[in-house]
Amino acid sequence: MNKKRGQASVEFLFTYGWAIMAITLAIGTLMYFNILTPERYLNQYCDVGAQFDCVEWALYDNGTIQLVISNNHRVDINITNITYSSSHFSGNHTDSKRINRGQNENITINANPTSQLLLGDVQRIRLELNYKRIGGVNSYMTSGTILTQVLSSN
């Protein structure tokens, strides 16, 4: 009698073991082909702090980042440096841009990716904006994130 209970226990473990292994293999396959990538299902967004708004943003397959930033400060500012990084590129954009209070400014960054950006891929870009108030001496920094899909540059 004990032999049959032992055999039933072993059969139970083998049956559920195969099922768990099949489920693990299926999940691993989905992850390998980036089907279970959470960023793929998130809404695209751009957040660069409370004092700035991203009016528009885009990342193109040639590595160009296009930003339209609105100045929500009570004074005019001068963006002196933008540091950016992603899994495909990183660097500094040092072209100075003046943004008047309440106005928008178009900023184009040529990021020079280290590997191919694929159309439709989702990229998370980390930004640091260094700026000064016009007429001021102190330098300020704000950081933010852009989550966006790669678009065609054509």
C-alpha positions in Angstrom: 0.0 0.0 0.0 2.8 2.4 0.8 4.4 1.7 -2.6 1.2 3.0 -4.4 1.1 6.2 -2.3 4.8 6.8 -3.1 4.2 6.2 -6.8 1.3 8.6 -6.7 3.5 11.2 -5.0 6.2 10.9 -7.6 3.7 11.0 -10.5 2.2 14.2 -8.9 5.6 15.9 -8.7 6.5 14.9 -12.3 3.2 16.1 -13.7 3.4 19.5 -12.0 7.1 19.7 -12.6 6.6 19.4 -16.4 3.8 22.0 -16.2 6.0 24.5 -14.2 8.9 23.9 -16.7 6.6 24.5 -19.7 5.2 27.8 -18.2 8.8 28.9 -17.3 9.9 28.2 -20.9 6.9 30.1 -22.4 7.6 33.2 -20.2 11.3 33.0 -21.0 10.6 32.9 -24.7 8.2 35.9 -24.4 10.8 37.9 -22.5 13.6 37.0 -25.0 11.6 38.4 -27.9 10.7 41.6 -25.9 7.0 40.8 -25.8 6.8 41.2 -22.0 8.8 44.4 -21.9 6.7 46.7 -19.6 7.8 49.9 -21.3 6.2 48.7 -24.5 2.7 49.0 -22.9 3.3 52.3 -21.1 2.1 55.7 -22.4 4.7 57.9 -23.8 5.6 60.9 -21.6 8.1 63.6 -21.1 8.8 65.1 -17.6 11.5 67.7 -17.1 10.4 69.1 -13.7 7.8 71.5 -12.5 9.3 74.6 -14.0 9.3 73.2 -17.5 6.8 71.5 -19.8 7.5 69.3 -22.7 5.1 70.5 -25.3 6.3 68.1 -27.9 9.1 65.5 -28.1 10.3 62.9 -30.5 13.2 60.5 -31.0 14.2 59.5 -34.6 16.0 56.5 -35.8 19.0 58.6 -36.8 19.5 59.6 -33.1 17.9 63.1 -33.3 16.0 64.1 -30.2 13.5 66.9 -30.9 12.1 68.8 -27.9 9.8 71.7 -27.6 10.1 73.0 -24.0 8.0 75.6 -22.3 9.4 78.0 -19.6 7.1 78.1 -16.6 9.4 80.2 -14.5 8.5 83.8 -13.6 11.6 85.0 -15.3 13.4 84.5 -18.6 16.0 81.7 -18.5 19.0 80.5 -20.5 19.5 76.7 -20.8 23.3 76.3 -20.8 23.7 72.5 -21.0 21.5 69.4 -21.5 23.0 66.0 -20.4 21.2 63.1 -21.9 21.6 59.3 -21.7 19.9 56.2 -22.9 20.8 52.6 -23.5 21.9 53.6 -27.1 23.5 57.0 -26.5 24.8 59.6 -24.0 26.3 63.0 -24.2 26.0 66.7 -23.7 24.2 69.3 -25.7 26.0 72.6 -25.1 24.1 75.0 -27.4 22.8 77.7 -25.2 19.0 78.4 -25.6 17.2 81.4 -24.2 13.5 80.8 -23.3 11.4 83.8 -22.4 8.9 83.5 -19.6 5.8 81.6 -20.8 7.3 80.9 -24.2 8.3 77.7 -26.0 11.6 76.8 -27.5 12.5 74.2 -30.0 15.7 72.2 -29.1 17.3 69.7 -31.5 19.9 67.2 -30.1 22.0 65.0 -32.3 22.7 62.1 -30.0 24.9 59.9 -32.3 23.7 56.4 -31.1 26.2 53.7 -30.5 23.9 51.1 -31.9 20.9 50.9 -34.3 17.7 52.5 -33.1 14.8 50.3 -34.4 11.6 51.8 -35.5 8.8 51.4 -32.9 11.3 50.5 -30.2 10.6 52.2 -26.8 13.5 54.3 -25.4 13.8 55.8 -21.9 16.0 59.0 -22.1 17.3 60.6 -18.9 17.8 64.4 -19.1 19.5 66.9 -16.9 18.9 70.6 -17.8 21.3 73.2 -16.5 20.1 76.7 -16.7 20.5 80.3 -15.4 18.0 83.0 -14.9 18.7 85.9 -17.2 20.5 88.5 -15.2 21.3 86.0 -12.4 24.6 84.4 -11.4 23.5 81.1 -9.9 23.2 78.0 -12.0 20.3 75.6 -11.5 19.7 72.0 -12.6 16.6 69.9 -13.1 16.3 66.4 -14.2 13.7 64.5 -16.1 12.8 61.5 -18.2 11.4 60.9 -21.7 9.7 57.6 -22.6 9.0 57.5 -26.3 8.9 55.3 -29.4 11.6 55.6 -32.1 10.2 57.3 -35.2 11.3 57.3 -38.8 13.6 60.2 -39.7 12.4 60.3 -43.3 
